[in-house]
Amino acid sequence: MELTVRKEDMTKGLAKSQSVVERRTSMPILSNVLLEAEGERLTVAATDLETSFKGDCAARVSKPGKVTVPARKLYEIIKELPADEVYLKEKDNNFLHISAGRASFDLVGLSAEDFPNLPKVGGLPQLGLGGEVLAEMIEKTIFSISQEDTRFNLAGLYVQKRKSDDQEYLRFVSTDGHRLSLVDRNMEGLEDLALDGGVIIPRKGVAEMRKMAEDADDIRLGLNQSYATVSLEDSRLILRMQEGSFPDYEVVIPKVTKKHAVVNRQAFSDVLRRVAILATDRFQGVKLDFKEGLLEVVSQNPDLGEAREALEVDYDGDALSVGFNARYFMDLCAAMRSEEITLGFVDEQHPCLIKGEADQGFISVIMPMRL
């Protein structure tokens, strides 16, 4: 393999591969990226066997070939090179020679033959949508994906194709057992997606999807029961679906709420952040005390002391006192866009339902906690 490539183009591809590569693995090859030169293109590929990335850029290829080298070190080297063009040449024993300007490196690699084959997903039905739309849907659900790998069926984003009033829409749902986030979006072309029943996209893959969507005006999302793909002109993400059955999440969403409080989202988040300073791993909860026109947020920690702060709210129901994990509300407020949000309650024992006018199609549910 021998070629010359623009430093800027190669840096972009390597940057997108970094978080896909396995840092700690019993298979050293998974810490490498595969470089493949063919025609007038250089392809960069990375995989952890569940999440795979493939990107390409223009190159002047003198000799086609492929090699794998450590992903992180290659990225650091290319990023720091002192010239606009980079010369790459494969040497004996899987070494890669890298030079630009007066700088040169010889990087130890592994045989490209040992690099895992990326999944074959040709012909997967794809949906075209705005990158901002996909990024927002993920932003509104990623924070409530379970961080516990033992609960593998909750450690991902549940995706469904739904239909209501002769309109099809895409639904994203996530829950960690203590809170739930759900967002619906009407989209054209959903009938082409081969999505019979829901699928679970693993947590790491969801984070990679968000990164790609944030940098894109338009993006193509492919889905079937086995794989999800996110594609741009020069790069593609391939995600293997999580096995397992997502729980019947609709049973925890209150159908009717009797008491409602309308609060300023930013003010509410600021109060929670200040009062939660006294929260610890052992004492995470804060108490929300509602009375007419007023909400008082209280944190009591036997080891540190007590904090309380009040803010004005639109509430005219009976007095209500409920305990919650403050972090759950802060995460939610950061993901929403509405200036004011509505907190709906049945009573002290049932979950809180949160909505906002500027967050159409989105709801969140947070379970109360005993303090």
N, C-alpha and C positions, 0 to 999 in steps of 0.2 A: 504494500500500500504506500502510495506517495501522492501528496497533493498540497495545494496552497489554498487557504481559505481566509476570508476576512475575520479579523479578531472579534469584531462586534457581533457578527452572525453566530460564530461558534460559542461565544460567551452566553448569548441568549438561550441557545439550546441546552447548554450545560447547566445553566441556572435553573431551568425548569425540571431538570432531572435530579437535582440534589436531594430533594425531600422524598423522592421515590426510592432511592437507593437505601439498602439496609445498612445501618451503621454497625449493629451488633448481630452477627450471624455466624452459624457454623459452616456456611458455604461462602468462602472468600469471594467467589465469582460474583455474588450478589452485591458486593461492595464496589464493583466495577461498572463502568459504562462500556457499551459496545460501540465502536466507531467503525462504520462501513462506508467505503468510498466506491462509487459506481456511477458510470456515465458522467454527469456534471454535478453530482450531488454528494454531500457528506451527510450521513444519517447517524444520529446519536440515539441510543436506546438504553433504557434502564428498567429493571424489574425487581420486585421482591416476591414474585410468584403470584401475588394477589393483585397488586397495582403495577401497571406497566406504562411506560412513556416512550414515545417515538417521535423524534423531530428531525427535520432535515433543512439544509441550507445549500446555497450555490457554492461550488468549489471548482477549482481547476485540477482535475484528476489526471496525474501522469501515469499512475499505475493503480488499478482497482485492487481492493483487498479489505480485510477487516482485522481488528485487534481489540482486546479489552484492556483497560487500564483503570487504576483507582479513581473513582469519580470525583472525590473531594479534592485530591491533589491536582488532578488535571484541571479542574475548574479554577483553583487558586493560581496555578501557573499561567493559564491562558489569560486570566483577568489582569495579571500583573505585567504581561509582556509589553516591551517598550515600542512596538511597531503596530501598524494597522493591519498587516498581513502576517499570517502564521504558516510556517512550513512544517508539514508532518511527514514522517517516513518510518515505516515499520522496519525494524532491524531483526537480527537473529535472536532466537530465544524469547520472542514476544516482547522485546523492548520497543518503545516508541520514542523516536527522536523528534524533539520539538524545538524550533528555533524561530526567532524574530529579532530583527536588528542584530545587536551583538550578544544577545542572550540565547543560550541553548540548554536543553535538558534532555536526559535520557531516562525515561520512566519505565520501571519494571511493570510488565503486564502479565496476563494469563491467556491461554489459548482461546481464541474466539469459538472454537469448536465446543468448548465446555459451557458457553453461555446459553442459558435456557431459551428455547424458542418462544417468541411472544405469541399469545393466543391468536388463532385465525378467526376473525370476526367479519369477514367479507360478506356483503349483502345484508348487514344488519339494518333494519328500517331506522331512519333518522328523522329527527324533528328539528327544523330550523327555528331559532329564537334569539332574542337579544341577550348578549352577555350580561347586561345589567339586570334583566329579569331573572335569569338563572342565579346570579350572585345574590340577589335579594332573597329569593326563595330559600337558598342555603343559609344565608345570614339569619333568617328568622327561625331556623330549625336546628342548626348545628350545635348550639350551646346546650340543648337538652338531650343530646345523644349520650347514652350511658358510657361512662369511662371504665366500667368494670368489664374486663374481657370474659369473665366467667359467665356473664349474662349476655352470651353472644348474640341472641336474637334481638337484644336492645342496643347492641354496640354498633348501630348503623342507622341509616336513613331509610324509612319505609316509603316507597314510591308506588302510587296507584294511578290508574286511569279511571276516572269516575264519570258518570253521566247523570244530569239533572235537567229537567225541562227541555229535553232534546238537545242539550248542550254538553259537550265533552270538556272535561278539564283535568289538569294534572294536579295531583295532591302529593305533598311532602308531609310526612309525620315523623316525629321523634319523641322518645320518652325515656327517662331513666328510672321510672317507677315512682318518682316523687313529683315530677312535673311533665307536662306534655305541650308540644308546639305543633300547630297544624296550619298549613297554608295551601290555598287553592288558586289556580290560575287557568283562565280560559285561553286556549291556544288553537290555532289552525293547524291542521295536519295530524292531530292526535290519532285519527282513525288508522294511520299507517303504522303506528307503534304496535309491535307484537307483544303486548303486555296483558296476558290473561291472568288476572289476579295480581297481587302486589309482589314487589321484590324488595330486598334489603341491600343497600349499598354500604359497604363497610366504612367505618368512621374515617380512616386514613384516606380512602378514596374520595370521600365527600370533601375533605379539606383540599385535596388536589383539584377537584372540580371547581371549587370556589376560586382558587388561584388562577386557573385558566380563564374562568368567566370574567373575573375582574379586569383582565387585560384585553378583552375582546368586545368589539361592537356587535358582531354576529357570531353565533356558534351553532354547532350541530350536535344534538344529543341523541344517541342511539340507545335503545333499551330492548332487551328480551329477558327471558327467565334466567339466563346464565351470565350475561355480560351487560355492562354499560360502557358506552364510549362517549368521549367529549372531543370534538374535532375542530381545529382551526385549519387555515390553509397549509401551514407548515408544521403542524404538530398534532399529536393524537394521544389521548389518554384511554387506556383500556382497563376496566375494573371488573374483577370477578365478583359475582354476587355472593353475599353472606348466606350461608345455609341456616335453616330454622324457620319457624313460624312466628310472625309478629303477633303480639297479643291483640285481643279485641279491644282496641283503644277507645271505641265510641262509648263504651259503657261508663267511662269515668267522666265524660263531658256532661255537665249539668244541662238538662233540657230546659229547665225554667229556673231563674234566680229571683229571689224575693226582695233582696236588699241591694242597692246600687250606690256606689260612690264614684264620682267623677273627680279625678285628680290631675294636676299638671304633671306630666311625665318627668320633666327634668327636675322640677322641685322635689318630687317624690323620691327620685333616684338620689339626689343630693342629700336629703334628710337620712335616707337609709344608709348611705355611705358613711356619714358622720356617726350615726348611732351605732353602726355595726363595728366601729373601731374597737369596742370592748368585746366583740364576739371572738370566740376561739373555736378550735376543733371540738371541744367538749360542750361549749355553749354557743351554738350557732344561731339560735332563734332570736327573733325580735317579736314583740307583741304590738299588734295594730289595734288601737282602741278608737272606735268610731263613735262619735256623737254628733248631734245636729250641727252641720257646718264645720266640723273640726275632726282632724285625725291626729292622734298622738302616737308616736312611735317610741317604744320603750325597749331597752336592752338591759338585762340584769345578769351580771356575772359574779358569782360569789367570790371568785379569785381576784377580780379587778375592780368591781364597783357597778355603778348604774349610770345609764345615759338615757335621756328622753328629749324629744323635740316635737313640736306640734306644727301643723300646717293647715291652712284653710282648704276645705274640700266641699263639693256639692253632695251633701248626704242629709237626708231627712227621715231616715228610718229609726227603729229602736236601737238603743245602745248595743254595740257589738264589739267583742274582744276576741281576737283570733291570733294565734302564734304561727309564724312562718320563718323559713330560712331566708334571711335578707338577701343573700347572694342570688337566689332564684329571681327575685324581683329586679335586682340590679342588672342581671344578664338580660332579662326581658326588656327593660327600659332601653338598654343600649341597642337592642335589635329593632325596636319599633320606631316609627316616624311620626306618629300622631302627637300633636301638641298636648292634647288631653286624652287620657285613657279611662276606661270604665272598668271598675272592679265589681263583679257580680257575686253575691253570696246567697246560699240557701240558709245556712246556719253555721255555727262554730265548728261542726264536725265535717261538713262537706267541703269539697275543693272550691277554690276561687276561680272564676272565669273572667279572663281579661280580653278586652277588645279595644279597638281604636278606629275612628272614622277614616283616617288617612292610611290605615293598614287593612284595606279591603281584602277579604278572603282569608284573613289570619285570625286565629284565636289561640289562646294559651290557657292551660289549666295548671294550677299549683296546689298541691295538697297541703293542708294545715299540719302543724306539728304541736305536740303536747309540750308545754313549757312548765 
